Amino acid sequence: MERELICICCPKGCHLKVEEDTLKVSGNTCPRGAEYGVNEVTNPVRIITSTVKVNGREVQVVPVKTQKPIPKGLTMRCMEEINRISVNAPVKIGDVLIKDVLQTGVDVVATKNVWK
């Protein structure tokens, strides 16, 4: 079976075709596209980005992301974990807000400073 994908490794957006049985990739213009195609078919992962409420601030949130990609199938559960928490200012870039989310070995960290 063949899967068609659009590579997200760079702005080119190559249209890939991946043969699932042999993992042969075509349509890529660089090695990163081939690697992306194989990974997307065998073990799709994503970096999750969201926001977390900052306590004591009206409509104030801090942007967050997973430090590394996590399995795509855990996306919704990860979002549930992120939505459960709130933090107090100050928050600094890189602060770990959720350690080892869903036992993936990946932390959720702040990506912006929020001062009091």
Backbone as CSV, one residue per row, in Angstrom:
resi,resn,N_x,N_y,N_z,CA_x,CA_y,CA_z,C_x,C_y,C_z
1,MET,0.838,-1.178,0.000,0.000,0.000,0.000,0.884,1.243,0.000
2,GLU,0.464,2.253,-0.732,1.233,3.489,-0.846,0.507,4.616,-0.120
3,ARG,1.261,5.383,0.660,0.697,6.559,1.334,1.286,7.809,0.729
4,GLU,0.443,8.818,0.571,0.889,10.113,0.077,0.937,11.081,1.254
5,LEU,2.051,11.792,1.363,2.283,12.734,2.455,2.849,14.026,1.885
6,ILE,2.737,15.075,2.655,3.446,16.311,2.348,4.488,16.499,3.428
7,CYS,5.729,16.603,3.020,6.841,16.731,3.963,6.761,18.082,4.676
8,ILE,7.025,18.069,5.986,6.987,19.292,6.784,8.372,19.681,7.310
9,CYS,9.426,19.079,6.736,10.785,19.353,7.219,11.312,20.719,6.798
10,CYS,10.809,21.243,5.699,11.267,22.552,5.239,10.127,23.223,4.465
11,PRO,10.278,24.460,4.059,9.201,25.170,3.361,8.842,24.634,1.976
12,LYS,9.660,23.760,1.407,9.351,23.235,0.070,8.050,22.442,0.034
13,GLY,7.762,21.696,1.086,6.542,20.895,1.134,6.481,19.831,0.058
14,CYS,7.521,19.042,-0.067,7.567,18.001,-1.097,6.407,17.022,-0.937
15,HIS,5.849,16.607,-2.069,4.793,15.602,-2.084,5.446,14.226,-2.139
16,LEU,5.360,13.514,-1.021,6.019,12.228,-0.890,5.055,11.088,-1.158
17,LYS,5.594,10.012,-1.662,4.878,8.749,-1.763,5.725,7.733,-1.021
18,VAL,5.106,7.032,-0.073,5.829,6.055,0.736,5.157,4.701,0.561
19,GLU,5.944,3.750,0.091,5.465,2.369,-0.022,5.591,1.747,1.365
20,GLU,4.450,1.432,1.975,4.452,0.969,3.367,5.142,-0.372,3.560
21,ASP,5.105,-1.232,2.568,5.719,-2.558,2.710,7.242,-2.483,2.673
22,THR,7.786,-1.690,1.749,9.238,-1.625,1.561,9.861,-0.376,2.177
23,LEU,9.025,0.586,2.586,9.456,1.880,3.119,10.259,2.678,2.095
24,LYS,9.983,2.452,0.819,10.623,3.224,-0.247,9.890,4.559,-0.374
25,VAL,10.671,5.653,-0.357,10.118,7.003,-0.417,10.500,7.624,-1.750
26,SER,9.526,8.262,-2.392,9.804,9.014,-3.617,9.169,10.384,-3.501
27,GLY,9.669,11.320,-4.296,9.141,12.681,-4.297,9.911,13.643,-3.415
28,ASN,10.810,13.124,-2.605,11.612,13.994,-1.732,12.767,14.596,-2.514
29,THR,13.140,15.821,-2.133,14.288,16.459,-2.785,15.521,16.481,-1.878
30,CYS,15.364,15.940,-0.664,16.525,15.878,0.233,16.387,14.658,1.140
31,PRO,17.459,14.255,1.795,17.414,13.084,2.672,16.448,13.251,3.855
32,ARG,16.253,14.490,4.298,15.333,14.704,5.427,13.916,14.293,5.055
33,GLY,13.527,14.509,3.806,12.200,14.115,3.352,12.017,12.615,3.386
34,ALA,13.046,11.884,2.980,12.982,10.425,3.018,12.846,9.943,4.461
35,GLU,13.622,10.523,5.350,13.560,10.146,6.770,12.178,10.473,7.345
36,TYR,11.659,11.651,7.009,10.328,12.048,7.484,9.278,11.052,7.000
37,GLY,9.319,10.677,5.725,8.340,9.750,5.163,8.340,8.413,5.874
38,VAL,9.511,7.865,6.106,9.618,6.582,6.802,9.090,6.708,8.231
39,ASN,9.512,7.763,8.936,9.063,7.953,10.322,7.560,8.158,10.405
40,GLU,7.003,8.891,9.462,5.567,9.174,9.496,4.746,7.902,9.291
41,VAL,5.270,6.971,8.539,4.569,5.713,8.302,4.789,4.728,9.452
42,THR,5.977,4.708,10.024,6.298,3.701,11.039,6.059,4.167,12.472
43,ASN,6.315,5.433,12.769,6.165,5.936,14.137,5.938,7.449,14.102
44,PRO,4.726,7.898,13.772,4.488,9.339,13.679,4.575,10.016,15.044
45,VAL,5.288,11.132,15.097,5.452,11.905,16.326,5.189,13.374,16.041
46,ARG,4.862,14.121,17.097,4.608,15.551,16.960,5.130,16.294,18.182
47,ILE,5.581,17.534,17.965,5.830,18.459,19.066,4.495,19.141,19.337
48,ILE,4.091,19.159,20.596,2.814,19.741,20.978,3.050,21.164,21.466
49,THR,2.276,22.109,20.952,2.346,23.495,21.414,0.969,23.905,21.915
50,SER,0.949,24.702,22.981,-0.313,25.152,23.554,-0.034,26.351,24.460
51,THR,-0.975,26.636,25.332,-0.797,27.690,26.336,-1.287,27.176,27.679
52,VAL,-0.760,27.789,28.748,-1.147,27.464,30.116,-1.558,28.760,30.795
53,LYS,-2.653,28.698,31.562,-3.144,29.872,32.281,-2.148,30.283,33.357
54,VAL,-1.969,31.603,33.496,-1.129,32.156,34.559,-2.071,32.718,35.624
55,ASN,-1.979,32.199,36.856,-2.855,32.621,37.953,-2.691,34.101,38.276
56,GLY,-3.795,34.739,38.633,-3.757,36.129,39.059,-3.614,37.115,37.924
57,ARG,-3.719,36.655,36.712,-3.614,37.518,35.540,-4.900,37.377,34.743
58,GLU,-5.499,38.478,34.381,-6.707,38.419,33.568,-6.341,38.102,32.124
59,VAL,-6.856,37.034,31.615,-6.619,36.571,30.242,-5.121,36.497,29.932
60,GLN,-4.344,36.058,30.882,-2.900,35.929,30.666,-2.539,34.461,30.581
61,VAL,-1.827,34.108,29.556,-1.362,32.738,29.389,0.116,32.758,29.027
62,VAL,0.748,31.613,29.212,2.133,31.450,28.808,2.170,30.351,27.750
63,PRO,2.835,30.591,26.623,2.950,29.540,25.614,3.890,28.435,26.099
64,VAL,3.549,27.196,25.738,4.331,26.031,26.142,4.498,25.087,24.958
65,LYS,5.453,24.164,25.096,5.641,23.126,24.078,6.328,21.930,24.719
66,THR,6.195,20.785,24.059,6.960,19.629,24.504,8.395,19.823,24.025
67,GLN,9.354,19.444,24.854,10.763,19.631,24.486,11.170,18.786,23.296
68,LYS,10.522,17.649,23.130,10.800,16.738,22.019,9.464,16.242,21.485
69,PRO,9.475,15.648,20.319,8.226,15.080,19.810,7.756,13.910,20.674
70,ILE,6.445,13.753,20.742,5.847,12.602,21.422,5.012,11.827,20.398
71,PRO,4.665,10.580,20.677,3.852,9.822,19.728,2.555,10.558,19.388
72,LYS,2.239,10.592,18.110,1.063,11.316,17.631,-0.211,10.853,18.330
73,GLY,-0.307,9.586,18.665,-1.485,9.049,19.337,-1.712,9.598,20.737
74,LEU,-0.709,10.244,21.319,-0.838,10.816,22.663,-1.195,12.299,22.645
75,THR,-1.417,12.870,21.472,-1.656,14.305,21.356,-2.810,14.785,22.239
76,MET,-3.954,14.161,22.130,-5.123,14.616,22.894,-4.930,14.429,24.393
77,ARG,-4.338,13.323,24.797,-4.077,13.115,26.227,-3.073,14.131,26.760
78,CYS,-2.088,14.484,25.948,-1.119,15.508,26.343,-1.819,16.851,26.519
79,MET,-2.703,17.176,25.590,-3.450,18.441,25.701,-4.311,18.465,26.966
80,GLU,-4.893,17.338,27.322,-5.673,17.268,28.561,-4.798,17.569,29.772
81,GLU,-3.588,17.027,29.789,-2.656,17.288,30.891,-2.275,18.767,30.936
82,ILE,-1.993,19.335,29.799,-1.631,20.754,29.732,-2.792,21.619,30.213
83,ASN,-4.009,21.283,29.807,-5.183,22.078,30.182,-5.540,21.967,31.655
84,ARG,-5.022,20.963,32.351,-5.308,20.778,33.780,-4.524,21.736,34.670
85,ILE,-3.428,22.278,34.170,-2.554,23.037,35.062,-2.706,24.542,34.876
86,SER,-2.275,25.265,35.902,-2.083,26.709,35.820,-0.819,27.003,36.624
87,VAL,-0.209,28.133,36.359,1.062,28.462,37.013,1.010,29.872,37.589
88,ASN,1.937,30.158,38.469,2.083,31.489,39.036,3.265,32.191,38.388
89,ALA,3.119,33.498,38.150,4.223,34.293,37.640,5.221,34.504,38.781
90,PRO,6.484,34.651,38.499,7.099,34.717,37.179,7.351,33.330,36.587
91,VAL,7.312,33.283,35.281,7.629,32.079,34.520,8.727,32.460,33.540
92,LYS,9.771,31.658,33.478,10.880,31.944,32.563,10.932,30.922,31.437
93,ILE,11.429,31.361,30.292,11.609,30.452,29.156,12.413,29.238,29.620
94,GLY,11.913,28.063,29.301,12.601,26.827,29.660,12.144,26.212,30.963
95,ASP,11.350,26.958,31.769,10.836,26.375,33.007,10.017,25.126,32.674
96,VAL,10.265,24.053,33.396,9.508,22.820,33.196,8.180,22.954,33.925
97,LEU,7.081,22.908,33.176,5.755,23.040,33.773,5.105,21.679,33.997
98,ILE,5.437,20.696,33.180,5.008,19.312,33.398,6.216,18.424,33.115
99,LYS,6.664,17.727,34.132,7.814,16.835,33.961,7.321,15.478,33.478
100,ASP,7.994,14.924,32.484,7.730,13.579,31.976,6.242,13.365,31.671
101,VAL,5.698,14.208,30.808,4.269,14.145,30.495,3.902,12.762,29.952
102,LEU,2.886,12.159,30.542,2.367,10.850,30.139,3.447,9.764,30.112
103,GLN,4.449,9.897,30.984,5.551,8.932,31.083,6.256,8.730,29.741
104,THR,6.372,9.827,28.966,7.058,9.765,27.674,8.541,10.088,27.801
105,GLY,8.946,10.607,28.965,10.316,11.065,29.120,10.511,12.466,28.574
106,VAL,9.421,13.119,28.178,9.479,14.451,27.574,8.789,15.447,28.508
107,ASP,9.432,16.595,28.729,8.874,17.649,29.576,8.114,18.670,28.736
108,VAL,7.122,19.308,29.372,6.431,20.452,28.771,7.056,21.692,29.391
109,VAL,7.551,22.606,28.538,8.288,23.768,29.020,7.658,25.070,28.527
110,ALA,7.913,26.138,29.283,7.464,27.475,28.892,8.333,27.978,27.752
111,THR,7.724,28.721,26.829,8.484,29.271,25.702,8.483,30.793,25.685
112,LYS,8.048,31.409,26.793,8.036,32.864,26.903,8.179,33.239,28.363
113,ASN,8.780,34.384,28.619,8.850,34.905,29.991,7.553,35.618,30.315
114,VAL,7.040,35.385,31.540,5.879,36.117,32.036,6.258,36.613,33.412
115,TRP,6.298,37.922,33.563,6.689,38.525,34.830,5.449,38.875,35.637
116,LYS,5.670,39.171,36.922,4.556,39.522,37.816,3.906,40.821,37.408
